[in-house]
């Protein structure tokens, strides 16, 4: 375990206002994105093998202006639309799934702040200033060892207790992607207040500087895929925060809190996009092997055979299907077609099926070489399988869709 003991970031003052900073407008041409993908991919296998944070890939994404692409125009950011952000995540995921995941979580935080400012002003200003100099990551830390992911319902055991001048945060969280690379945590907790109603507690997120005293990381991440993402456990022990660090989540019409990560909307397609990038990487790895592999009995590259050509076509079909679902659903939503909104969870599940099918098809066709750690395909398959854990998960999607169809 590593305990962080440096002092907390300066508490926001009432007069503090986030500034505007000269963030770059990234080059989103196909050629520029492909160059970033290649640079990130150069160290992806090493980071995966050593289970270390992909700093080289993050630095490449930052130099290209991609990590700050979701910063709102009001703060000096490029103010890009959702489609451009999805294209970026596809490119990052194609280079390294862990870089893509860290960026997707960061994009969610910046996009949410751009749409509806809610961070303590000094904290967000600090994040913006740090983002000028290098990768400054943020993640919403929600899951807990006992509760699991909040998408299944329930309230967190993590508590924010009122103090004379703010909050004291304590609890144990799981699957906190980014680990010690995070600049800020957005922590899901129940607010405990002396005059609160214990039957209807307030639930929300606390914006927590990562260098706050009382934060301890527990290195639990030893996973099949996304090994470089450092999705470790984290313990908060009496972490002191200002009053404005708490952002309440409103109850739904039925009086129940909903985990924001489990609600499908156009902006919630980011995780799907990065895994489409993984499927594209699997396609490239398959094609490269097929062009280079020349069995002595055949005397020519296996890419010349109809069997391998048909398999390549199947992989392509799955990727085309996933990309069409991703961008087609977004275009319908942006055009004001509200009928797509209840279907977005199903869209995410269908994209997941296509991503996994593309990677599995590539690996299965190559036999032992596809499963060898000398071949990037096995890494792409491991990473692709991780799409299934992101909420809403497929079983919940199918149940909700079935009930909607049946009217029950």
C-alpha positions as CSV (number, residue, x, y, z in Angstrom):
1,X,0.0,0.0,0.0
2,X,1.2,3.5,-0.8
3,X,-0.1,6.3,1.5
4,X,-0.1,9.9,0.1
5,X,0.7,12.4,2.8
6,X,1.4,15.7,1.0
7,X,-0.9,18.6,1.9
8,X,-4.3,19.1,0.1
9,X,-4.8,21.5,-2.6
10,X,-5.7,25.0,-1.6
11,X,-9.4,25.3,-0.6
12,X,-11.5,27.3,-2.9
13,X,-12.4,30.8,-1.9
14,X,-15.8,32.4,-2.5
15,X,-14.2,34.7,-5.1
16,X,-12.4,32.0,-7.0
17,X,-13.4,31.6,-10.7
18,X,-11.8,29.1,-13.1
19,X,-9.7,30.9,-15.7
20,X,-9.5,30.6,-19.5
21,X,-6.4,28.9,-20.7
22,X,-4.8,28.5,-24.2
23,X,-5.6,24.9,-24.9
24,X,-4.8,23.7,-28.4
25,X,-7.3,22.7,-31.1
26,X,-6.2,19.2,-32.0
27,X,-5.6,18.1,-35.6
28,X,-8.3,15.5,-36.1
29,X,-7.5,14.5,-39.6
30,X,-7.3,10.8,-40.2
31,X,-3.5,11.1,-40.8
32,X,-2.9,12.9,-37.5
33,X,-5.0,10.5,-35.5
34,X,-3.2,7.5,-37.1
35,X,0.2,9.0,-36.2
36,X,-0.9,9.4,-32.5
37,X,-2.3,5.8,-32.5
38,X,1.0,4.5,-33.8
39,X,3.0,6.4,-31.2
40,X,0.9,5.1,-28.4
41,X,1.0,1.6,-29.7
42,X,4.8,1.5,-29.7
43,X,4.8,1.1,-25.8
44,X,1.4,-0.5,-25.3
45,X,2.7,-4.1,-25.1
46,X,5.5,-3.2,-22.7
47,X,3.1,-1.4,-20.4
48,X,0.7,-4.3,-20.5
49,X,3.4,-6.9,-19.7
50,X,4.8,-4.9,-16.8
51,X,1.3,-3.7,-15.6
52,X,2.6,-0.2,-15.4
53,X,0.9,3.1,-16.2
54,X,1.1,4.1,-19.8
55,X,2.8,7.4,-19.3
56,X,4.4,7.4,-22.7
57,X,1.0,6.9,-24.4
58,X,-0.6,9.5,-22.2
59,X,2.2,12.0,-23.0
60,X,1.7,11.4,-26.8
61,X,-2.0,12.0,-26.5
62,X,-1.3,15.2,-24.5
63,X,1.2,16.5,-27.0
64,X,-1.4,16.1,-29.7
65,X,-3.9,18.1,-27.7
66,X,-6.2,15.1,-27.3
67,X,-6.4,14.8,-23.5
68,X,-7.8,18.4,-23.3
69,X,-10.2,18.0,-26.2
70,X,-13.2,17.8,-23.9
71,X,-12.4,21.0,-22.0
72,X,-15.3,23.5,-22.5
73,X,-14.9,26.6,-24.6
74,X,-15.7,28.7,-21.6
75,X,-12.4,27.6,-20.1
76,X,-10.4,28.0,-23.3
77,X,-10.8,24.5,-24.5
78,X,-11.6,23.5,-28.1
79,X,-15.2,22.8,-27.3
80,X,-15.4,19.8,-29.5
81,X,-18.7,17.9,-30.2
82,X,-19.4,14.4,-29.1
83,X,-18.6,12.9,-32.5
84,X,-15.1,14.3,-32.5
85,X,-14.5,13.1,-29.0
86,X,-15.6,9.6,-30.0
87,X,-13.2,9.7,-33.0
88,X,-10.4,10.6,-30.6
89,X,-11.3,7.7,-28.2
90,X,-11.4,5.2,-31.1
91,X,-7.8,6.4,-32.1
92,X,-6.6,6.2,-28.5
93,X,-8.1,2.8,-27.9
94,X,-6.6,1.5,-31.1
95,X,-3.2,2.5,-29.7
96,X,-3.6,1.3,-26.2
97,X,-6.9,0.3,-24.5
98,X,-5.6,1.6,-21.1
99,X,-4.8,5.0,-22.5
100,X,-8.3,5.0,-24.1
101,X,-10.0,4.2,-20.8
102,X,-8.1,6.8,-18.8
103,X,-9.0,9.4,-21.5
104,X,-12.6,8.4,-21.6
105,X,-13.0,8.9,-17.9
106,X,-11.2,12.3,-18.1
107,X,-13.5,13.3,-21.0
108,X,-16.6,12.5,-18.9
109,X,-15.4,14.8,-16.2
110,X,-14.5,17.7,-18.5
111,X,-17.7,17.4,-20.6
112,X,-19.8,17.3,-17.4
113,X,-18.2,20.4,-16.1
114,X,-18.6,22.2,-19.5
115,X,-22.3,21.3,-19.6
116,X,-23.1,22.3,-16.0
117,X,-20.3,23.7,-13.9
118,X,-20.3,22.1,-10.4
119,X,-16.6,21.8,-9.4
120,X,-15.2,24.1,-6.6
121,X,-13.8,26.8,-8.8
122,X,-10.2,26.7,-7.4
123,X,-10.1,22.9,-7.9
124,X,-11.1,23.1,-11.5
125,X,-8.8,26.0,-12.1
126,X,-6.0,23.9,-10.7
127,X,-6.9,21.0,-12.9
128,X,-6.9,23.3,-16.0
129,X,-3.5,24.7,-15.2
130,X,-2.0,21.3,-14.6
131,X,-3.5,20.1,-17.9
132,X,-1.5,22.7,-19.8
133,X,1.8,21.1,-18.6
134,X,1.0,17.4,-19.0
135,X,-1.6,14.6,-18.5
136,X,-3.9,15.6,-15.5
137,X,-6.4,12.7,-15.1
138,X,-9.7,12.5,-13.3
139,X,-12.0,9.6,-12.6
140,X,-15.3,9.0,-10.9
141,X,-14.6,6.5,-8.1
142,X,-17.9,4.6,-7.3
143,X,-17.5,0.9,-6.9
144,X,-16.9,-0.7,-3.5
145,X,-15.6,-4.1,-2.4
146,X,-18.9,-5.1,-0.7
147,X,-21.4,-3.3,-2.9
148,X,-19.8,-3.9,-6.2
149,X,-20.7,-1.5,-9.1
150,X,-23.5,1.0,-8.2
151,X,-25.2,0.3,-11.5
152,X,-26.9,-2.6,-9.8
153,X,-28.5,-0.4,-7.1
154,X,-27.8,0.2,-3.5
155,X,-26.1,3.0,-1.5
156,X,-22.4,3.4,-0.9
157,X,-20.8,2.6,2.5
158,X,-18.4,5.5,1.9
159,X,-19.6,8.5,4.0
160,X,-19.0,12.3,3.9
161,X,-19.6,13.6,7.5
162,X,-20.2,17.3,8.0
163,X,-17.6,19.2,10.0
164,X,-17.5,22.7,11.2
165,X,-16.0,23.9,7.9
166,X,-16.8,21.2,5.4
167,X,-16.7,17.4,5.1
168,X,-14.7,14.5,6.3
169,X,-14.6,11.7,3.8
170,X,-14.1,8.0,4.8
171,X,-14.6,4.7,3.0
172,X,-13.1,2.0,0.8
173,X,-13.5,2.1,-2.9
174,X,-12.7,-0.6,-5.6
175,X,-11.8,-0.4,-9.3
176,X,-10.5,3.2,-9.1
177,X,-9.0,3.4,-12.6
178,X,-5.9,5.6,-12.9
179,X,-4.6,4.9,-9.4
180,X,-1.9,7.3,-8.3
181,X,-1.8,8.9,-11.8
182,X,-5.1,10.7,-10.9
183,X,-5.0,14.4,-10.2
184,X,-8.6,14.4,-8.8
185,X,-11.0,11.8,-7.6
186,X,-14.8,12.2,-7.9
187,X,-16.0,10.0,-5.1
188,X,-19.5,8.6,-4.7
189,X,-20.7,8.8,-1.0
190,X,-23.6,9.3,1.4
191,X,-23.7,12.6,3.1
192,X,-24.1,12.4,6.9
193,X,-25.5,15.5,8.4
194,X,-26.6,16.2,12.0
195,X,-30.0,17.5,10.9
196,X,-30.4,15.0,7.9
197,X,-33.1,12.4,7.5
198,X,-31.5,9.0,8.0
199,X,-34.3,7.4,6.0
200,X,-33.6,9.6,3.0
201,X,-29.9,10.4,3.0
202,X,-28.3,12.8,0.5
203,X,-26.1,11.0,-2.0
204,X,-23.6,12.6,-4.3
205,X,-20.0,13.0,-5.4
206,X,-17.1,14.8,-3.6
207,X,-14.4,16.4,-5.7
208,X,-11.2,15.2,-4.0
209,X,-7.6,16.4,-4.8
210,X,-5.5,13.4,-5.2
211,X,-2.8,14.7,-3.0
212,X,-5.2,15.2,0.0
213,X,-4.0,13.7,3.3
214,X,-5.7,10.5,4.2
215,X,-5.7,8.7,0.8
216,X,-4.2,5.2,0.7
217,X,-3.9,3.1,-2.4
218,X,-4.1,-0.7,-2.2
219,X,-2.6,-2.4,-5.3
220,X,-5.2,-4.9,-6.1
221,X,-5.3,-4.8,-9.9
222,X,-4.0,-8.0,-11.4
223,X,-6.4,-8.3,-14.3
224,X,-6.9,-10.2,-17.6
225,X,-7.1,-7.0,-19.6
226,X,-6.4,-3.3,-19.3
227,X,-3.4,-4.2,-17.2
228,X,-1.9,-0.8,-17.5
229,X,-4.9,1.0,-16.3
230,X,-4.0,0.7,-12.5
231,X,-7.6,0.1,-11.5
232,X,-6.7,-0.4,-7.8
233,X,-8.6,0.0,-4.5
234,X,-8.4,3.2,-2.6
235,X,-9.1,4.0,1.0
236,X,-10.2,7.4,2.3
237,X,-9.5,8.0,6.0
238,X,-10.9,11.3,7.3
239,X,-10.1,13.2,4.2
240,X,-11.0,16.9,4.9
241,X,-12.8,18.8,2.1
242,X,-14.5,22.2,1.8
243,X,-18.3,22.4,1.9
244,X,-18.6,23.1,-1.8
245,X,-16.7,19.9,-2.7
246,X,-20.0,17.9,-2.4
247,X,-22.2,17.7,-5.5
248,X,-25.6,16.1,-4.8
249,X,-27.2,13.6,-7.2
250,X,-30.9,14.1,-7.5
251,X,-33.3,11.2,-6.9
252,X,-35.3,9.8,-9.8
253,X,-39.0,10.2,-10.2
254,X,-39.4,7.0,-8.2
255,X,-37.4,8.4,-5.3
256,X,-34.4,6.1,-6.1
257,X,-30.9,7.3,-6.9
258,X,-29.5,6.2,-10.2
259,X,-25.8,5.8,-10.9
260,X,-24.9,8.3,-13.6
261,X,-22.5,5.8,-15.2
262,X,-25.4,3.4,-15.8
263,X,-27.5,5.9,-17.6
264,X,-27.2,5.7,-21.4
265,X,-27.0,8.9,-23.4
266,X,-25.0,10.2,-26.4
267,X,-22.1,11.3,-24.1
268,X,-22.1,7.8,-22.6
269,X,-20.8,6.2,-25.7
270,X,-17.1,7.0,-25.0
271,X,-16.3,3.6,-23.5
272,X,-17.8,1.9,-26.5
273,X,-15.7,4.0,-28.8
274,X,-12.4,3.1,-27.2
275,X,-13.2,-0.6,-27.6
276,X,-14.0,-0.2,-31.2
277,X,-10.4,1.1,-31.4
278,X,-9.3,-2.2,-29.8
279,X,-11.2,-4.2,-32.5
280,X,-9.5,-2.1,-35.2
281,X,-6.1,-2.9,-33.6
282,X,-7.0,-6.6,-33.7
283,X,-7.9,-6.3,-37.4
284,X,-4.5,-4.7,-38.1
285,X,-2.6,-7.4,-36.2
286,X,-4.5,-10.1,-38.0
287,X,-3.8,-8.6,-41.4
288,X,-0.1,-8.1,-40.7
289,X,0.3,-11.7,-39.6
290,X,-1.7,-13.0,-42.6
291,X,0.5,-11.0,-45.0
292,X,3.8,-12.2,-43.4
293,X,2.9,-15.8,-42.7
294,X,4.2,-18.1,-45.5
295,X,3.8,-21.8,-44.7
296,X,6.2,-24.0,-46.6
297,X,3.4,-26.3,-47.8
298,X,1.5,-23.3,-49.2
299,X,4.5,-21.3,-50.6
300,X,2.7,-18.0,-50.4
301,X,1.2,-15.7,-47.7
302,X,-1.9,-17.0,-46.1
303,X,-3.5,-13.6,-46.9
304,X,-3.7,-15.0,-50.5
305,X,-6.1,-17.8,-49.5
306,X,-9.9,-17.4,-49.7
307,X,-10.3,-18.8,-46.1
308,X,-8.2,-16.0,-44.6
309,X,-9.8,-13.4,-46.9
310,X,-13.3,-14.5,-45.7
311,X,-12.2,-14.3,-42.1
312,X,-10.8,-10.8,-42.6
313,X,-14.1,-9.9,-44.1
314,X,-15.9,-11.2,-41.1
315,X,-13.7,-9.1,-38.8
316,X,-14.4,-6.1,-41.0
317,X,-18.1,-6.8,-40.9
318,X,-18.1,-6.7,-37.1
319,X,-16.2,-3.4,-37.0
320,X,-18.4,-1.8,-39.6
321,X,-21.4,-2.9,-37.6
322,X,-20.0,-1.4,-34.4
323,X,-18.9,1.9,-36.0
324,X,-22.3,2.3,-37.7
325,X,-24.1,1.7,-34.5
326,X,-21.9,4.2,-32.6
327,X,-22.1,7.1,-35.1
328,X,-25.5,6.3,-36.4
329,X,-27.1,6.4,-32.9
330,X,-25.3,9.6,-32.2
331,X,-26.4,11.3,-35.4
332,X,-30.0,10.3,-34.7
333,X,-29.8,11.7,-31.2
334,X,-28.2,14.9,-32.4
335,X,-30.9,15.3,-35.1
336,X,-33.5,15.3,-32.3
337,X,-34.8,11.7,-32.8
338,X,-35.8,11.0,-29.2
339,X,-36.9,7.4,-30.1
340,X,-33.2,6.4,-30.1
341,X,-32.7,7.4,-26.5
342,X,-34.3,4.3,-24.8
343,X,-32.4,2.2,-27.2
344,X,-28.9,3.5,-26.4
345,X,-28.2,0.9,-23.8
346,X,-29.0,-1.8,-26.4
347,X,-26.7,0.0,-28.9
348,X,-23.9,-0.2,-26.3
349,X,-24.5,-3.9,-25.8
350,X,-24.6,-4.6,-29.5
351,X,-21.3,-2.7,-30.0
352,X,-19.8,-4.9,-27.2
353,X,-20.9,-8.0,-29.0
354,X,-19.3,-6.9,-32.2
355,X,-16.0,-5.8,-30.6
356,X,-15.6,-9.1,-28.8
357,X,-16.6,-11.1,-32.0
358,X,-14.0,-9.2,-34.1
359,X,-11.2,-10.0,-31.7
360,X,-12.3,-13.6,-31.1
361,X,-12.6,-14.3,-34.8
362,X,-9.0,-13.0,-35.4
363,X,-7.5,-15.1,-32.6
364,X,-9.4,-18.3,-33.4
365,X,-8.4,-18.2,-37.0
366,X,-4.7,-18.1,-36.2
367,X,-4.6,-20.9,-33.6
368,X,-1.4,-21.0,-31.4
369,X,0.1,-17.8,-32.9
370,X,-3.1,-15.9,-32.0
371,X,-2.8,-16.9,-28.4
372,X,1.0,-16.2,-28.1
373,X,2.2,-13.3,-26.2
374,X,4.6,-12.6,-29.0
375,X,1.5,-11.6,-31.0
376,X,-0.5,-8.5,-30.1
377,X,-3.7,-10.3,-30.9
378,X,-3.9,-12.0,-27.5
379,X,-3.6,-8.6,-25.8
380,X,-6.3,-7.1,-28.0
381,X,-8.7,-10.0,-27.1
382,X,-8.0,-9.6,-23.4
383,X,-8.7,-5.9,-23.6
384,X,-11.8,-6.4,-25.8
385,X,-13.4,-8.7,-23.2
386,X,-13.3,-5.8,-20.7
387,X,-16.1,-4.0,-22.6
388,X,-18.6,-6.3,-20.9
389,X,-18.0,-4.9,-17.4
390,X,-18.9,-1.3,-18.2
391,X,-22.5,-0.4,-17.2
392,X,-25.1,-0.9,-18.2
393,X,-24.1,-4.6,-18.5
394,X,-25.8,-6.9,-21.1
395,X,-28.0,-8.8,-18.8
396,X,-29.5,-5.6,-17.4
397,X,-29.9,-4.2,-20.9
398,X,-31.7,-7.2,-22.2
399,X,-34.1,-7.3,-19.2
400,X,-34.9,-3.6,-19.5
401,X,-35.4,-3.9,-23.3
402,X,-37.6,-6.9,-22.9
403,X,-39.8,-5.3,-20.3
404,X,-40.2,-2.3,-22.6
405,X,-41.1,-4.4,-25.5
406,X,-43.6,-6.4,-23.5
407,X,-45.0,-3.4,-21.7
408,X,-44.4,-4.9,-18.2
